[in-house]
Amino acid sequence: MYKRMKLVDTVRISPDKLGDDEKASIKDALENKLEGRIDKKFGSIVAVTDIESIGEGHIIMGDGAVYYDVTFKAIVFIPVMQEVIEGQVVEIVDFGAFVSLGAMDGLLHVSQITDDFMSYDSKNARLISKNRNRALSEGDYVRARIVAVSINERDARESKIGLTMRQVGLGQSQWLEEERQATAKAVK
């Protein structure tokens, strides 16, 4: 879930930036320091959007930089358990598919794609169902539910988001459209 949050942090402005526009220098420093960083409490900080207030600068002996306490707004992505998300398949591997959720990727394990058995087609880099004529490939759009979240602040690549599509209303967008059309025909 994307949220707009008000945050407070201390930012270091190096001596070579002190003659520049103060607000712009502080925003640049915050963007370099925080954007892309993952925090267990706040999730992934996607963008620093606005500086609300800048505190008085402090100089630490032996360092020519100025340190400011800054209140700012940022857009963050926090994966929430049971949240339904839509994303694009960015990689197919033998054990499942990685789905881009925007700021992070989630894993759709092969056992969580459909009730049908899925096998890996390494030649075409896709997952194919055994009984129903369905395939999942890179570039496909899917709707899935978040079923596991493990955030690692030290190494973002070690963070894990588990997904499932084995529920009604979830799946690859083409499959969902086919089911909707079949239901519409059955009702008529």
Secondary structure as GFF3:
##gff-version 3
##sequence-region A 1 188
A	DSSP	beta_strand	2	13	.	.	.	ID=ss1
A	DSSP	three_ten_helix	15	17	.	.	.	ID=ss2
A	DSSP	alpha_helix	22	34	.	.	.	ID=ss3
A	DSSP	beta_strand	38	39	.	.	.	ID=ss4
A	DSSP	beta_strand	43	54	.	.	.	ID=ss5
A	DSSP	beta_strand	58	59	.	.	.	ID=ss6
A	DSSP	beta_strand	66	77	.	.	.	ID=ss7
A	DSSP	beta_strand	84	93	.	.	.	ID=ss8
A	DSSP	beta_strand	96	100	.	.	.	ID=ss9
A	DSSP	beta_strand	105	109	.	.	.	ID=ss10
A	DSSP	three_ten_helix	110	112	.	.	.	ID=ss11
A	DSSP	beta_strand	118	121	.	.	.	ID=ss12
A	DSSP	beta_strand	126	129	.	.	.	ID=ss13
A	DSSP	beta_strand	135	137	.	.	.	ID=ss14
A	DSSP	beta_strand	141	150	.	.	.	ID=ss15
A	DSSP	three_ten_helix	156	158	.	.	.	ID=ss16
A	DSSP	beta_strand	160	164	.	.	.	ID=ss17
A	DSSP	beta_strand	171	172	.	.	.	ID=ss18
A	DSSP	alpha_helix	173	187	.	.	.	ID=ss19
###
